[in-house]
Amino acid sequence: MANQSDSAAPRIDKNDAGQVARWTREFDVTEEQLTQAIAKVGDKAADVELYLKGSRSSTNADTASEAAKTK
């Protein structure tokens, strides 16, 4: 039997612009960071959040600044 709390966990639809906007705001990350996190750990919001928190070796402002430079 599937774990009900797992099936009720919020998931991120990376193809839904509204959801992408919401989760990038909530996690304070860029769309690229969110997409990379989903590719690594799946679309469960809790897993994405843990991955993003654990993968930050610099501040998000530094990362966003670097991302802006490469565009």
Short mmCIF file of the C-alpha atoms (twelve columns), coordinates in Angstrom:
data_MODEL
# 
_entry.id   MODEL 
# 
loop_
_atom_site.group_PDB 
_atom_site.id 
_atom_site.type_symbol 
_atom_site.label_atom_id 
_atom_site.label_alt_id 
_atom_site.label_comp_id 
_atom_site.label_asym_id 
_atom_site.label_seq_id 
_atom_site.Cartn_x 
_atom_site.Cartn_y 
_atom_site.Cartn_z 
_atom_site.pdbx_PDB_model_num 
ATOM 1  C CA . MET A 1  0.000  0.000  0.000   1 
ATOM 2  C CA . ALA A 2  1.361  3.439  -0.929  1 
ATOM 3  C CA . ASN A 3  2.220  5.908  1.785   1 
ATOM 4  C CA . GLN A 4  -0.640 8.446  1.771   1 
ATOM 5  C CA . SER A 5  1.529  11.283 3.053   1 
ATOM 6  C CA . ASP A 6  3.897  10.699 0.130   1 
ATOM 7  C CA . SER A 7  1.108  10.892 -2.453  1 
ATOM 8  C CA . ALA A 8  -0.241 14.074 -0.853  1 
ATOM 9  C CA . ALA A 9  3.168  15.776 -0.821  1 
ATOM 10 C CA . PRO A 10 3.299  18.949 -2.938  1 
ATOM 11 C CA . ARG A 11 4.923  18.390 -6.308  1 
ATOM 12 C CA . ILE A 12 6.422  20.917 -8.686  1 
ATOM 13 C CA . ASP A 13 5.260  20.854 -12.306 1 
ATOM 14 C CA . LYS A 14 8.230  22.359 -14.121 1 
ATOM 15 C CA . ASN A 15 6.042  22.824 -17.215 1 
ATOM 16 C CA . ASP A 16 3.582  25.070 -15.345 1 
ATOM 17 C CA . ALA A 17 4.840  28.683 -15.426 1 
ATOM 18 C CA . GLY A 18 2.721  29.609 -12.405 1 
ATOM 19 C CA . GLN A 19 4.190  26.823 -10.310 1 
ATOM 20 C CA . VAL A 20 7.725  27.603 -11.435 1 
ATOM 21 C CA . ALA A 21 7.228  31.247 -10.439 1 
ATOM 22 C CA . ARG A 22 5.783  30.246 -7.069  1 
ATOM 23 C CA . TRP A 23 8.528  27.780 -6.179  1 
ATOM 24 C CA . THR A 24 11.398 29.987 -7.373  1 
ATOM 25 C CA . ARG A 25 10.037 32.722 -5.084  1 
ATOM 26 C CA . GLU A 26 9.465  30.353 -2.186  1 
ATOM 27 C CA . PHE A 27 12.935 28.787 -2.428  1 
ATOM 28 C CA . ASP A 28 14.626 32.055 -3.488  1 
ATOM 29 C CA . VAL A 29 16.296 30.451 -6.508  1 
ATOM 30 C CA . THR A 30 16.487 30.969 -10.254 1 
ATOM 31 C CA . GLU A 31 14.453 28.908 -12.727 1 
ATOM 32 C CA . GLU A 32 17.667 27.182 -13.766 1 
ATOM 33 C CA . GLN A 33 18.460 26.202 -10.161 1 
ATOM 34 C CA . LEU A 34 14.931 24.868 -9.702  1 
ATOM 35 C CA . THR A 35 15.118 22.864 -12.937 1 
ATOM 36 C CA . GLN A 36 18.494 21.387 -11.969 1 
ATOM 37 C CA . ALA A 37 17.189 20.421 -8.528  1 
ATOM 38 C CA . ILE A 38 14.137 18.704 -10.021 1 
ATOM 39 C CA . ALA A 39 16.391 16.805 -12.433 1 
ATOM 40 C CA . LYS A 40 18.538 15.604 -9.517  1 
ATOM 41 C CA . VAL A 41 15.947 14.690 -6.877  1 
ATOM 42 C CA . GLY A 42 12.543 14.593 -8.552  1 
ATOM 43 C CA . ASP A 43 9.542  16.871 -8.309  1 
ATOM 44 C CA . LYS A 44 8.586  16.539 -4.620  1 
ATOM 45 C CA . ALA A 45 8.812  20.049 -3.202  1 
ATOM 46 C CA . ALA A 46 10.318 18.868 0.105   1 
ATOM 47 C CA . ASP A 47 13.104 16.958 -1.676  1 
ATOM 48 C CA . VAL A 48 13.828 19.921 -3.949  1 
ATOM 49 C CA . GLU A 49 14.002 22.250 -0.955  1 
ATOM 50 C CA . LEU A 50 16.435 19.986 0.905   1 
ATOM 51 C CA . TYR A 51 18.602 19.635 -2.192  1 
ATOM 52 C CA . LEU A 52 18.692 23.395 -2.750  1 
ATOM 53 C CA . LYS A 53 19.535 24.128 0.877   1 
ATOM 54 C CA . GLY A 54 22.286 21.529 0.879   1 
ATOM 55 C CA . SER A 55 23.794 22.583 -2.428  1 
ATOM 56 C CA . ARG A 56 24.345 26.221 -1.568  1 
ATOM 57 C CA . SER A 57 27.967 26.965 -0.883  1 
ATOM 58 C CA . SER A 58 27.488 30.659 -1.564  1 
ATOM 59 C CA . THR A 59 24.621 33.035 -1.045  1 
ATOM 60 C CA . ASN A 60 21.771 33.020 -3.520  1 
ATOM 61 C CA . ALA A 61 22.589 36.609 -4.422  1 
ATOM 62 C CA . ASP A 62 26.050 35.442 -5.545  1 
ATOM 63 C CA . THR A 63 24.566 32.619 -7.602  1 
ATOM 64 C CA . ALA A 64 21.927 34.834 -9.199  1 
ATOM 65 C CA . SER A 65 24.551 37.435 -9.989  1 
ATOM 66 C CA . GLU A 66 26.735 34.818 -11.675 1 
ATOM 67 C CA . ALA A 67 23.760 33.480 -13.636 1 
ATOM 68 C CA . ALA A 68 22.943 36.980 -14.878 1 
ATOM 69 C CA . LYS A 69 26.514 37.422 -16.107 1 
ATOM 70 C CA . THR A 70 26.351 34.275 -18.256 1 
ATOM 71 C CA . LYS A 71 23.182 35.292 -20.123 1 
# 
